[in-house]
Amino acid sequence: MKSISVDDLAALGSGVPIIDVREKEEYAEAFVPGTRNVPLSRFQQSMGDIPADRTVYILCASGGRSSRATAALTEAGYDAVNVMGGITEWYRNGHPVTYQAGR
């Protein structure tokens, strides 16, 4: 499975597709700007919503769920890359996170 660090992902810029597989409630609390939420709980039904014509980067809270989603996408023929450490590592390394108002 291909993986990338949060710092290397950030260096790619804002134009890359990042899929966040955390559940809706988690995503609503805090998310990486520009990401798209496709919860792992409905991932198999929603794979058609994920771009198949370019590399996609898969993110979760810490890397476990994104590993499973990356494996499923790779098996289905996608060029998918797991983001090591997830949004937790992203935040720890000083990259931008958007928080829901009032949280």
Secondary structure as the mmCIF struct_conf table of DSSP 4:
data_model
#
loop_
_struct_conf.conf_type_id
_struct_conf.id
_struct_conf.beg_label_comp_id
_struct_conf.beg_label_asym_id
_struct_conf.beg_label_seq_id
_struct_conf.end_label_comp_id
_struct_conf.end_label_asym_id
_struct_conf.end_label_seq_id
STRN STRN1 SER A 3 ILE A 4
HELX_RH_AL_P HELX_RH_AL_P1 VAL A 6 ALA A 11
TURN_TY1_P TURN_TY1_P1 LEU A 12 LEU A 12
TURN_TY1_P TURN_TY1_P2 SER A 14 GLY A 15
BEND BEND1 VAL A 16 VAL A 16
STRN STRN2 ILE A 18 ASP A 20
BEND BEND2 ARG A 22 ARG A 22
HELX_RH_AL_P HELX_RH_AL_P2 LYS A 24 GLU A 29
STRN STRN3 ALA A 30 PHE A 31
TURN_TY1_P TURN_TY1_P3 PRO A 33 GLY A 34
STRN STRN4 ARG A 36 ASN A 37
HELX_RH_3T_P HELX_RH_3T_P1 LEU A 40 ARG A 42
HELX_RH_AL_P HELX_RH_AL_P3 PHE A 43 SER A 46
HELX_RH_3T_P HELX_RH_3T_P2 MET A 47 ASP A 49
BEND BEND3 ILE A 50 ILE A 50
BEND BEND4 ALA A 52 ARG A 54
STRN STRN5 VAL A 56 LEU A 59
BEND BEND5 ALA A 61 GLY A 63
HELX_RH_AL_P HELX_RH_AL_P4 GLY A 64 GLU A 75
TURN_TY1_P TURN_TY1_P4 ALA A 76 GLY A 77
STRN STRN6 ALA A 80 VAL A 83
TURN_TY1_P TURN_TY1_P5 MET A 84 GLY A 85
HELX_RH_AL_P HELX_RH_AL_P5 GLY A 86 ARG A 92
TURN_TY1_P TURN_TY1_P6 ASN A 93 GLY A 94
STRN STRN7 THR A 98 TYR A 99
TURN_TY1_P TURN_TY1_P7 ALA A 101 GLY A 102
#
